[in-house]
């Protein structure tokens, strides 16, 4: 990341209405590198320095070594983020760890739910239906070939291959354009693509910003974005925009695209309300340290969830809402130790709310989250025992029952 991209990131961050902005850094593309954690730290420092945005790391280096809970937590964090950034590394390594599991699914779902997905370098190679394995071709010397990408815009009827570092000139005495592979190998790759496929070339220090709801792409930065099909290119400089019809004629897109009214949308009313209450919750709990007021916010959110259930809200959205409510509850658990022992009413209210949320999570079979709440409460000396249709709470030798 360089200073030339500051205005690009700022423009995207300024589009996010929810506050505080939930930004995450996804480290998978560089997960195999020994300096992966250093790269993650530098990225987070960059956003803190230039935009005063606290970026949460999503440490998902290796799917094969992740526990089911770690996979679910990574997917949960991605689904709840407003701004998702991922960058350098290996595209094939990233795809190996994203495709066919909840984390890869969360990346795509978050995009269509209104999150802002910012993929640079290796991560951007994963965006299209076709991904170029640059290391295998450029470093290992394998014959040019494509691998399956995330196909994030396939539901828009767009068959794309995204290639960053389009104008790279590091080779000096050999051609390193087109992400280091040079023109001769690019032509081989082009011949392997189906007729409807389009290559999107993005110069260094440049961004192509795709607006799914508008069906347009805008170009920002010091270079250009190139739309290329079978060797023929259209060039779009900084400040220009082009419609998705440049990537596929509307008649072709209409035969492939799904009903976009159900795919591209602003956040659902329930998710919008969650974001609003989350911001209020964090300000109340962290900035003001007002536990008594903070406890009222999850209670308010729980009421909205119940109303959404009555109105027939989709199960995916409800599960997302419960997970984010559980996240609030975990923060409340960590603050519970600060509640004065004399303030028994506040402490009791907090415990009852935690138990209520936990029981609803159990009904939704979100066992890991429910168990995590119980474990955190146990650290505070509060033991929960589930017996038939009731949950017993034991504190310092006393036992109380709550309805299951």
Order of alpha helices (4+ residues) and beta strands (2+ residues): alpha-beta-alpha-beta-alpha-beta-alpha-alpha-beta-alpha-beta-beta-beta-alpha-beta-beta-beta-beta-beta-beta-alpha-alpha-alpha-alpha-alpha-alpha-beta-beta-beta
